[in-house]
Amino acid sequence: MKTKSLDQERLDFLLEDFTNFDGNPQGLRILTKLQGEDGFYGLNLTYSQLAAFMKYTYGSKDKTSGHSDGKPFSKKIGFFETERDVLERAWKKLGMNLNKRHPLGFLMEASDDISYCVSDIEDGIEKNIISLDHFKNEVSKGLSIVKEEHCEYGDFCNDLITKLNEDQSEFPIGSFLGFKTILSNFLVDKVSTRFVESYNDFISLSIEKQIISKGTIEYAILDVLRNYTSTYLFTSYEAEKMELSGFAIIKGILDEYLKLISLTKKEFSHLILQDFDKMRECKLSIERRLYNRLPKKHVSAYKTAIANKPLNEINDEINCLINSFEKVDDDTELRLRLHLIVDFVSGMTDQFSMEIYQLIKGISVR
């Protein structure tokens, strides 16, 4: 059995949350820490709500170590190591085994599959990235194949094809909306029926596959739409042009914020504590300005993680943080600092990210 070097173990500890970065664990981080005034409790949701939010039930350490390999609900990570304690408390309080999916998590996943798949196409049509006629032709072909594979749903597939090809010359998006309505109603009905029929299995946490799974009519129809978006929408010239621009902007912002990551724990503490004498002594003028762009709620989440208590429960914040910085080890602090920067960048809108990029690169000052 191979053992990792200390350097590799340290890198895994520092970077495993980021090499496995995904919107799902970042969403959990927003719920539990970032979207709140104290930076500690987030939205202060119940354990049931947090568990139901979990589409994937393994963390970044599980992925890095191989512990989640081949396990159900492990296609991606569901939480960062910074939120592991919250999830494990939730599972324990709810009487669930570790890494089990909450029954309502299946409904949340199915809702995602239904809504996002259809809305992506609707956006593409409205923005003229794909044409309605092209969509009608390709999807009608796909539904014809589905009709042959699922003969018992032949009439429904015909209804979808008919609705999709209705003459709506005055309102071209109208035929798509009709198609979307019929399809959404059908899928919601099928998902709810499957959940009710297997209710006891869901409640006993014995179900280990998604509701809309391979072999079902729901999966087959959505697969037609997924294949269309991956072939014609996400690889379109317009989409890839925006992605290239986005990648450059994100990389540019992160490159500049490496200045904060490169600081020692002591140097970064001067920014957190707003010790201007020490900032001047350490020549942190650029770093101070970069730090001042960070949102207050993200900084609060960093501070509470260092202090391990909500800021509104601290009587003397400065002295508490000074003592906490002395106690926390360098690697733990650095991982929290990395999350602070990633929280900032991942929460940006397209417009704001462009403005920040232009500002810190000196392209435009407003």
N, C-alpha and C positions, 0 to 999 in steps of 0.2 A: 504493500500500500504506500503510495507516494505521499509525502508530507510537504506542505507549503513552507517556503522560507518566510522569515519574519517580515521581510519587506513586502512580499506578496500578500500576506495576511493583513498588513497595514493598509495596503492599497485597496484590498477587498472591503475593509471596514470603511474607508473613506469614500469609495466610489461606487459601491454596489447599488446604492439607491439611484445613482445617476446613469450608470451603464444599462440599467433596467428601467429607465424613466418611462412613465406612461401617464396618460391623463387620468386613469382610474385611481391610482394611489395619490396623485396630486389633488384630485377631487376630494378624497377622504381627508387629506391634510387641510384643505380649505374648510371643510365642515368641522373638523376637530380643533383647529388652531387659528387659522388665518382670518376667518370671517367672524370676528368678534372683537370687542374692545380690549379684553384682558390678555389676548394672545395665548390663553391657557385652555379654556373650555370651548372655544370656537362658538358654534351656534348652540352648544349645550343640548344636543339632541339626546334622546333616550338610547339605551343600548340596543333595543329592538330596531330603531330607525337606522342606527349605524350598521348593524349586522345585515339588515335588508339591503343596504346600499352596496354591499360587497358582491360584485360579480365574479371576481377572482379572489381566492381565499389563501393565497400564499404570498409571503413577503420576498423582498429582494435577497435576503440572506439565504432563504430556501432555494431560490433560483441559482445563486452563485455556488452553493454547496452541492447542488444536485438533489437535495432532499425532495423537491417538488416534481422531479422528473417522472412522467407517466401518471401523475396523480390527477384526479378530476378537478376542474376549476383552476388549472395551473397554466393555461395557455400564455397568460401574461401575469405580472405581479399585481396584487390587489392593494398592497400597502407598503410603505417605506418602513425601514427599521425604526425611524423616529416615532412611528405610530403603532408599533407592534404591541406595546403595553396596553394601549387603549382597546385594541381588538381582542386581545387575550382576556382582558377584564370583561368585555362584553360577552364573549363566548362562555366564560365561566359563570357569570351572573344569569345567563339565559339557559344554563344547563346543557350547552352544546359542546361537543368535542371540538378540539382545535381544528381549524381549517375546513370546517363544515359550512355549507352554504345555508343561509336562513331561507325558509320556504318562500317568503316574499321576494327574495333575491331572484328567484326564477321568473316571477312576473315582471320584475324590473328589467331583467335581461331581455325578455320577450318584447316588452314595450320599446326598448332601445332598438331592437332588430326591426320592428315594424316601422317606427317613426323615422329613424335616421335614413333608412334605405330609400324610403319614398321621398323624404324632404330633400335629399341630395339631388335627385332627379328633377324635382320641381324647381330647385334653385338653378340648376343647369339650363332648364328651358327658359326661365324668366330672364336669365342673364345672356341668353343667346349663345351659350357655349355648345349646346346640342340643339338640334331642331326637333320639333314635335313630330314631324313626318318621319324622320329617321328613327326616332324612338318608337313610334307606332309600328313601323315595319319590322324592326328587329325584335321587339318584345312580342309581337304577334307570332313571329316564327318560334320564339322560345316557348310561348304558351301552347302552341300547337303540339310541341314535343311533350310538354307536361301532360297535356290531355291524353296522349297515347299511353304514357306511363302510369297515369292515375285515372283509369277509365271511369271510375265511379264519380269523378268530379268533372266529367266532360262538359256537362251543361254549364257549370260555373265558369270553366275556362272559356267557353263560347260567349258567355255573358260579358266577361272581361274584354275579350277581343272585340265584341260588338260595341261596347261602350267606348272603347279606346278609339275606334274608327268612325264614330258618329261625325256627321258633318257639322262642324262648329266654326264655319268660316268667319263669322262676325266676332266670335270669342274663342280664338284658337286654344287658349288654356282650358276652356270649358270641358272639352272631352277628357283631358287629363284629370281634372278635378272630379269628374264623374267616376272615372276609373279608380282614382285614389279612394274615394268614398266607399265604393263597393268592396274594394280589396281590403281596406282597413277594417270595415265592419265584419267581413268574413274572418279575417285573421284574429281579431279580438275575440270573436265568438268561439273559434277553434281553440285558442289558447285557454280561455276561461273554462271551456268544457273539459279539456285535458287536465287542467289543474283540479277541478272538482272531482273528476273520475278517479284521480290518483291522490286525493286529498290526504288520506291516512299515510301514504308512503312519503308525501312531502313533509308532513308533520313529524314523522319518525326519522326524518333526515336520511332516508335510505335511497333517495333518487340521486343519481350521479351523472345525469346528462340533461342538457337543456330541453325546455319544452318544445321549442321549434328545432327539432333534430332531424338529421338525415333520414330519409325514407318517408317523411310526412309530406302532405300536400303543401303545408305552409312553407316548409323549407324549400321545396321545389320551385314554388312561385317566387319567393324572395331571392332564390339563387339566380333566376332569370334576370332580376333587377340588379343584383350584385355583379353579375357578369357584364351587364351592359355598362354600369358605372365604371368598372375597372378597365373596360376596353375602350370606351368612348369619352367618358367624362373626366376621370382623374388623370388620364394621359393626354388630354387635349392641350393644344398649344397655349391657350389662355391660362389653364390651370397650372401647367408646368412653368410658365413665365412668372406667375405670382409666387410659386414655390421657390424658384431660384432667387427671386428678390428677397423673399422671407428668410431663406437660409443665410443669405449674405448679411441681412440686418441683424438676425439673432447672433451670428458668429461675431459680427462687429461689436455688438454690445457686450457679449461675454468676454471678448478679447480685452476690452477696456477695463472690465470689472475684475480681471485677473490681478489688477493692481491691489485690490482689497484682499483677494485670496492669498497673495504673496506675502502679506504682512504677518509678522509673528502674532501670537495671541496677545502679548503685552501691547504691541503697537495698535492692534485693532481695538483693544479695550479703551485706548485713549479716545477713539472716535465715539464709541458707545457711551463713555462717561463724559463726553464733551469737555475733555481736559485740554484747553487751547494752549496752555504753556507746553505741555508734553507734545502736542501736535506740531508746534513750531520747532521744538527741540529735535523731533524726529523727521522734520521736513515732510509733513503729510498734507501739504496744501491741496494737491490734486486729489488725493485719496479722500480728503474731507469733503470736497465738492461732489465727488462720486457718491459718497455715503449719504450726503444730504438729499440725493435724488430718490433714495429708498423710501417706500411708503411707511408711514408710522406704524400701521398694523402689522407689517412684516417684521419691523424692528422689534415691536412688542413681543411677537412670537419668539424671536431669537432670545430676547432678554429673559422671558419667562422660562425658556428651556434651559438657559444657563443657571437661573436662580431656582428652578424647579418649583415655582409657585407663582400664582397670578400677581401681576404688578399692583393691583388694587388691594392686595393683602399685605403689601410691604410698606412699613412705616417710613423707613429710611432707604429709598431705592439705591442711592449712590453707594452707601456703605455695604448694602446687601450685595450689589453687583461686584464691588471690589472683592469682597470675601468669596463670592461664588467663582469669580475668575481665577482666584488663587487655588480653589479646590478642584475645579474641572480640569481633566487632563487635556493636553494639547490636541490630540486627535479627535476627541469628542467635540471640542470647541470648533475645530476646523470643519468637521462634518456639518455642524449646525450653521456655520458661516456659509458653507456651500449651499445649503438649503435656503438660506436667506437670499442669496443672489438668484437662485433658480426660481424661488417663489416670486421674486420681482419680475423676472423676464417672462416666465410662463403665464403670468397674469395680465400681460400687456394686450391691449387691442392692437389691431393692425396699424391704425392711425397713430396711436401713442408710441408704438415701437419705432415707427419711422421718425417721429419727432425726436425721440430720445437718441436714436442713432445719429441723426443729423446734428443734434446738439453736441454730443460728446465727440463727434468726429470733426466738429468745426465747420460743417457744411452750411448750416442755417442756425441763426440765433434769434429767438423770438422773445 
